[in-house]
Amino acid sequence: MSRILAIDYGRKRCGIAVTDTLQICANGLPTTPTHLLMRFIKDYCGKEDVELIIVGQPKQLDGSPSESEKYISPFIRNLKKELPAIRIERFDERFTSTIAHREMIAAGFRKSQRQEKGRADEMAAVLILTEYLQSR
């Protein structure tokens, strides 16, 4: 089987998660600066068999698109051009950052660890991918 990749897109950096080849569990990959994200994904997909990329879809509480959508949509258009053979889907990412912070507290991360840039982004990507897998 192929892997599924998930992205928690941010203006400065992006959390990335990937499944194992059996698509059972999600694991975090290194958080990547947004301006290097396309290169990272292309390199990763060149080395690994990826059949699907899930991009988090931030929404307001009322279900309307978040302001971040204006940055994510152009990225997705470019991603489709760069990797036309890989299917791209969106998945609701509401509350994933909040849940990621709570999970870090529950797991016993020290405050300094929780403040490390990128740690919450990586965990948010893992949450997006885990929720996607559970929804199938």
Phi and psi restraints in degrees (value plus and minus 20) as a CYANA .aco file:
   2 SER   PHI    -116.8   -76.8
   2 SER   PSI     149.9   189.9
   3 ARG   PHI    -112.9   -72.9
   3 ARG   PSI     141.8   181.8
   4 ILE   PHI    -138.1   -98.1
   4 ILE   PSI     113.6   153.6
   5 LEU   PHI    -129.6   -89.6
   5 LEU   PSI     121.2   161.2
   6 ALA   PHI    -146.3  -106.3
   6 ALA   PSI     125.1   165.1
   7 ILE   PHI    -147.0  -107.0
   7 ILE   PSI     108.4   148.4
   8 ASP   PHI    -121.1   -81.1
   8 ASP   PSI      75.3   115.3
   9 TYR   PHI     -97.2   -57.2
   9 TYR   PSI     110.1   150.1
  10 GLY   PHI    -151.4  -111.4
  10 GLY   PSI     140.3   180.3
  11 ARG   PHI     -87.7   -47.7
  11 ARG   PSI     -51.1   -11.1
  12 LYS   PHI    -122.2   -82.2
  12 LYS   PSI     -61.4   -21.4
  13 ARG   PHI    -168.4  -128.4
  13 ARG   PSI     140.5   180.5
  14 CYS   PHI    -147.6  -107.6
  14 CYS   PSI     114.7   154.7
  15 GLY   PHI    -103.8   -63.8
  15 GLY   PSI     122.1   162.1
  16 ILE   PHI    -153.8  -113.8
  16 ILE   PSI     118.8   158.8
  17 ALA   PHI    -156.7  -116.7
  17 ALA   PSI     137.2   177.2
  18 VAL   PHI    -164.3  -124.3
  18 VAL   PSI     130.7   170.7
  19 THR   PHI    -106.4   -66.4
  19 THR   PSI     147.3   187.3
  20 ASP   PHI     -94.3   -54.3
  20 ASP   PSI     155.6   195.6
  21 THR   PHI     -88.8   -48.8
  21 THR   PSI     -39.7     0.3
  22 LEU   PHI    -108.9   -68.9
  22 LEU   PSI     -22.0    18.0
  23 GLN   PHI      37.5    77.5
  23 GLN   PSI      23.9    63.9
  24 ILE   PHI    -121.2   -81.2
  24 ILE   PSI     -64.9   -24.9
  25 CYS   PHI    -150.2  -110.2
  25 CYS   PSI     137.4   177.4
  26 ALA   PHI    -127.1   -87.1
  26 ALA   PSI     118.5   158.5
  27 ASN   PHI    -150.0  -110.0
  27 ASN   PSI     124.5   164.5
  28 GLY   PHI     -96.7   -56.7
  28 GLY   PSI     126.7   166.7
  29 LEU   PHI    -130.5   -90.5
  29 LEU   PSI     149.2   189.2
  30 PRO   PHI     -78.2   -38.2
  30 PRO   PSI     115.3   155.3
  31 THR   PHI     -82.8   -42.8
  31 THR   PSI     119.1   159.1
  32 THR   PHI    -142.5  -102.5
  32 THR   PSI     115.9   155.9
  33 PRO   PHI     -77.9   -37.9
  33 PRO   PSI     119.5   159.5
  34 THR   PHI     -76.1   -36.1
  34 THR   PSI     -59.2   -19.2
  35 HIS   PHI     -88.4   -48.4
  35 HIS   PSI     -33.5     6.5
  36 LEU   PHI    -127.4   -87.4
  36 LEU   PSI     -17.4    22.6
  37 LEU   PHI     -82.0   -42.0
  37 LEU   PSI     -66.2   -26.2
  38 MET   PHI     -80.0   -40.0
  38 MET   PSI     -64.4   -24.4
  39 ARG   PHI     -81.5   -41.5
  39 ARG   PSI     -63.8   -23.8
  40 PHE   PHI     -79.9   -39.9
  40 PHE   PSI     -67.4   -27.4
  41 ILE   PHI     -84.3   -44.3
  41 ILE   PSI     -64.0   -24.0
  42 LYS   PHI     -82.4   -42.4
  42 LYS   PSI     -62.4   -22.4
  43 ASP   PHI     -83.7   -43.7
  43 ASP   PSI     -64.9   -24.9
  44 TYR   PHI     -83.4   -43.4
  44 TYR   PSI     -65.4   -25.4
  45 CYS   PHI     -88.7   -48.7
  45 CYS   PSI     -42.0    -2.0
  46 GLY   PHI     -94.5   -54.5
  46 GLY   PSI     -45.7    -5.7
  47 LYS   PHI    -117.0   -77.0
  47 LYS   PSI     -51.2   -11.2
  48 GLU   PHI    -139.4   -99.4
  48 GLU   PSI     132.8   172.8
  49 ASP   PHI    -104.6   -64.6
  49 ASP   PSI      85.1   125.1
  50 VAL   PHI    -133.0   -93.0
  50 VAL   PSI     104.4   144.4
  51 GLU   PHI    -119.6   -79.6
  51 GLU   PSI     -39.1     0.9
  52 LEU   PHI    -171.3  -131.3
  52 LEU   PSI     119.3   159.3
  53 ILE   PHI    -138.6   -98.6
  53 ILE   PSI     103.7   143.7
  54 ILE   PHI    -119.3   -79.3
  54 ILE   PSI     106.8   146.8
  55 VAL   PHI    -133.6   -93.6
  55 VAL   PSI     104.7   144.7
  56 GLY   PHI     -77.2   -37.2
  56 GLY   PSI     119.7   159.7
  57 GLN   PHI    -134.1   -94.1
  57 GLN   PSI      79.3   119.3
  58 PRO   PHI     -93.7   -53.7
  58 PRO   PSI     113.2   153.2
  59 LYS   PHI    -152.1  -112.1
  59 LYS   PSI     135.7   175.7
  60 GLN   PHI     -95.3   -55.3
  60 GLN   PSI     150.4   190.4
  61 LEU   PHI     -78.9   -38.9
  61 LEU   PSI     -52.1   -12.1
  62 ASP   PHI    -102.6   -62.6
  62 ASP   PSI     -17.9    22.1
  63 GLY   PHI      72.4   112.4
  63 GLY   PSI     -26.2    13.8
  64 SER   PHI     -95.5   -55.5
  64 SER   PSI     137.0   177.0
  65 PRO   PHI     -82.2   -42.2
  65 PRO   PSI     123.9   163.9
  66 SER   PHI     -95.6   -55.6
  66 SER   PSI     143.5   183.5
  67 GLU   PHI     -81.7   -41.7
  67 GLU   PSI     -48.8    -8.8
  68 SER   PHI     -82.0   -42.0
  68 SER   PSI     -40.4    -0.4
  69 GLU   PHI     -78.6   -38.6
  69 GLU   PSI     -49.7    -9.7
  70 LYS   PHI     -87.7   -47.7
  70 LYS   PSI     -38.5     1.5
  71 TYR   PHI    -113.8   -73.8
  71 TYR   PSI     -52.2   -12.2
  72 ILE   PHI     -95.5   -55.5
  72 ILE   PSI     -61.1   -21.1
  73 SER   PHI     -76.7   -36.7
  73 SER   PSI     -68.0   -28.0
  74 PRO   PHI     -82.8   -42.8
  74 PRO   PSI     -55.9   -15.9
  75 PHE   PHI     -81.5   -41.5
  75 PHE   PSI     -64.7   -24.7
  76 ILE   PHI     -84.0   -44.0
  76 ILE   PSI     -60.9   -20.9
  77 ARG   PHI     -78.4   -38.4
  77 ARG   PSI     -64.3   -24.3
  78 ASN   PHI     -86.6   -46.6
  78 ASN   PSI     -59.2   -19.2
  79 LEU   PHI     -81.8   -41.8
  79 LEU   PSI     -61.7   -21.7
  80 LYS   PHI     -84.0   -44.0
  80 LYS   PSI     -55.6   -15.6
  81 LYS   PHI     -91.3   -51.3
  81 LYS   PSI     -60.7   -20.7
  82 GLU   PHI     -95.0   -55.0
  82 GLU   PSI     -54.5   -14.5
  83 LEU   PHI    -150.0  -110.0
  83 LEU   PSI      46.7    86.7
  84 PRO   PHI     -85.1   -45.1
  84 PRO   PSI     -40.5    -0.5
  85 ALA   PHI    -102.8   -62.8
  85 ALA   PSI     -29.8    10.2
  86 ILE   PHI    -124.3   -84.3
  86 ILE   PSI     107.8   147.8
  87 ARG   PHI     -90.6   -50.6
  87 ARG   PSI     123.0   163.0
  88 ILE   PHI    -144.5  -104.5
  88 ILE   PSI     111.2   151.2
  89 GLU   PHI    -148.3  -108.3
  89 GLU   PSI     137.4   177.4
  90 ARG   PHI    -124.7   -84.7
  90 ARG   PSI     132.2   172.2
  91 PHE   PHI    -166.0  -126.0
  91 PHE   PSI     113.6   153.6
  92 ASP   PHI     -75.1   -35.1
  92 ASP   PSI     106.1   146.1
  93 GLU   PHI    -135.2   -95.2
  93 GLU   PSI      -2.3    37.7
  94 ARG   PHI     -75.1   -35.1
  94 ARG   PSI     115.0   155.0
  95 PHE   PHI      51.3    91.3
  95 PHE   PSI     -18.3    21.7
  96 THR   PHI     -84.1   -44.1
  96 THR   PSI     -57.2   -17.2
  97 SER   PHI     -87.3   -47.3
  97 SER   PSI     -60.6   -20.6
  98 THR   PHI     -84.2   -44.2
  98 THR   PSI     -65.1   -25.1
  99 ILE   PHI     -83.6   -43.6
  99 ILE   PSI     -59.7   -19.7
 100 ALA   PHI     -79.8   -39.8
 100 ALA   PSI     -63.9   -23.9
 101 HIS   PHI     -83.9   -43.9
 101 HIS   PSI     -61.7   -21.7
 102 ARG   PHI     -84.0   -44.0
 102 ARG   PSI     -60.3   -20.3
 103 GLU   PHI     -84.0   -44.0
 103 GLU   PSI     -58.4   -18.4
 104 MET   PHI     -84.7   -44.7
 104 MET   PSI     -59.7   -19.7
 105 ILE   PHI     -84.8   -44.8
 105 ILE   PSI     -66.7   -26.7
 106 ALA   PHI     -83.0   -43.0
 106 ALA   PSI     -51.2   -11.2
 107 ALA   PHI    -101.6   -61.6
 107 ALA   PSI     -23.8    16.2
 108 GLY   PHI      67.9   107.9
 108 GLY   PSI      -2.1    37.9
 109 PHE   PHI     -85.1   -45.1
 109 PHE   PSI     115.5   155.5
 110 ARG   PHI     -88.8   -48.8
 110 ARG   PSI     140.5   180.5
 111 LYS   PHI     -76.7   -36.7
 111 LYS   PSI     -61.4   -21.4
 112 SER   PHI     -83.4   -43.4
 112 SER   PSI     -55.6   -15.6
 113 GLN   PHI     -89.8   -49.8
 113 GLN   PSI     -58.6   -18.6
 114 ARG   PHI     -88.0   -48.0
 114 ARG   PSI     -45.7    -5.7
 115 GLN   PHI    -106.9   -66.9
 115 GLN   PSI     -26.6    13.4
 116 GLU   PHI     -81.1   -41.1
 116 GLU   PSI     107.6   147.6
 117 LYS   PHI     -82.8   -42.8
 117 LYS   PSI     111.6   151.6
 118 GLY   PHI      79.4   119.4
 118 GLY   PSI     -46.1    -6.1
 119 ARG   PHI     -82.8   -42.8
 119 ARG   PSI     -65.7   -25.7
 120 ALA   PHI     -88.3   -48.3
 120 ALA   PSI     -54.3   -14.3
 121 ASP   PHI     -83.6   -43.6
 121 ASP   PSI     -63.1   -23.1
 122 GLU   PHI     -82.5   -42.5
 122 GLU   PSI     -65.4   -25.4
 123 MET   PHI     -85.3   -45.3
 123 MET   PSI     -56.0   -16.0
 124 ALA   PHI     -83.5   -43.5
 124 ALA   PSI     -60.2   -20.2
 125 ALA   PHI     -84.4   -44.4
 125 ALA   PSI     -60.2   -20.2
 126 VAL   PHI     -82.7   -42.7
 126 VAL   PSI     -61.7   -21.7
 127 LEU   PHI     -83.8   -43.8
 127 LEU   PSI     -63.5   -23.5
 128 ILE   PHI     -77.9   -37.9
 128 ILE   PSI     -68.1   -28.1
 129 LEU   PHI     -87.7   -47.7
 129 LEU   PSI     -60.7   -20.7
 130 THR   PHI     -82.9   -42.9
 130 THR   PSI     -64.2   -24.2
 131 GLU   PHI     -85.4   -45.4
 131 GLU   PSI     -57.6   -17.6
 132 TYR   PHI     -81.8   -41.8
 132 TYR   PSI     -67.0   -27.0
 133 LEU   PHI     -80.7   -40.7
 133 LEU   PSI     -60.8   -20.8
 134 GLN   PHI     -89.1   -49.1
 134 GLN   PSI     -46.6    -6.6
 135 SER   PHI     -99.3   -59.3
 135 SER   PSI     -35.1     4.9
